[in-house]
Amino acid sequence: MYKIISVAVTLGSLAALPLSTGASAKDLKVLSDKTVTGFGHVESVAYDPIGKVFYTGDFGPDLKPADKDGKGKITKVSLDGKILEDGFLPAKGQVLNKPKGIWIAGNRLWVTDIDSVWMFDLKTKEGKKLELPGITFANDPAVMGGALYISDNRSDQLVRVEPANFLKSKTAPKITVLFKEKGINPNGVYPGQERHVAHGRLQGQG
């Protein structure tokens, strides 16, 4: 069983708020706090302000975050915790292993998956996978200024993908390593002020 709603409102809403709002965690409030069932191993939750729903990144039945077992999924959940569509993504012909961080902007959803990142159209479910050379544990995505930033807290990297919206691009996006092996081990990432990307990790995390 998972108590996801209170956490999702706080973290998921932050991911959906435009930077210009100047909103902070103190401006947010818990709308619902309920224990819900029907999930495997949920790694992340993101809020879609257009659809007014949550999307959960679910490892599936096995808590093995680095296994390429094809059992990962993204589930669509109502604001009161009801599963609206179990396995909303991936669509037929697409394979998710261990979906981790999720970022939503408009009708686009990005999700990291071990050594790659997927981008989906939330209306059509069209998806595109981008391999990330040198990345071993892609953790969290964030979009800022038309670019996608992805953390890897095991190989200690932060990379930038340009353009962020590569779903229908006919050319391969440009991938730039912003730093590597600096002892930072970035976990979560989020757009900061003045076009800076804020990143962090939990104290004591390996």
Residue, then its C-alpha position, 0 to 999 in steps of 0.5 A: m500500500y502506498k500513501i501517495i497523495s499528500v506527497a504528490v500534491t507537494l512534489g508533483s505540483l512543484a514540477a508543474l508550476p511555471l517558474s514565473t509564479g514564484a510559488s514555493a512549498k509554503d504556498l502549497k497545501v495538502l488536498s488529500d491524504k489517503t493510503v491507496t493500493g493497486f501499485g507495484h513499487v512506485e518511484s515517482v509521482a508527477y502532477d498534470p495540471i492540464g488533465k488534473v491527474f497524477y502519473t506514477g512511475d512504477f517499477g512493477p512487482d520487483l524492486k530492482p531499480a537497475d534491472k532491464d526486465g521490461k516490467g515498468k509502467i506509468t499509471k494514470v491516477s485521479l486526484d483522490g487516488k483512484i487508478l484511472e488507467d493501470g499501465f497508461l504507458p508504455a503503449k504497444g511496442q514500447v518497453l519501460n524497465k524502471p521508470k524513475g523521475i517524471w517531468i510534465a510540460g503541456n501534453r509532453l511527459w519525460v521519464t528516465d529509465i536506467d540508461s535512457v530517457w523516454m518522451f511521450d505525448l500524453k494525448t496520443k501515447e506516441g513515444k520516443k526513446l533516447e539512449l544516454p551514452g555513459i549514463t548508468f542510472a538516469n534518475d531525474p529529468a527537468v526541462m528549462g529553456g528548451a533543454l532537458y537536464i538529467s541527473d545520474n546519481r551513480s555515475d555522478q553526472l548531470v547531462r543536458v539534452e537539446p532540444a528537450n522536445f525531441l519526440k518528432s525530431k528527425t535529427a538526434p538531440k545533442i547530449t552534453v555532459l555538464f559535469k562528471e565525477k565531482g563528488i556531487n552524485p546529483n539526485g533530484v533536479y529542478p529549474g532554479q533562478e537565472r537559468h540555473v539548475a538546482h540539484g541535490r541528493l539525500q544525506g548519506q545516499g550512495 
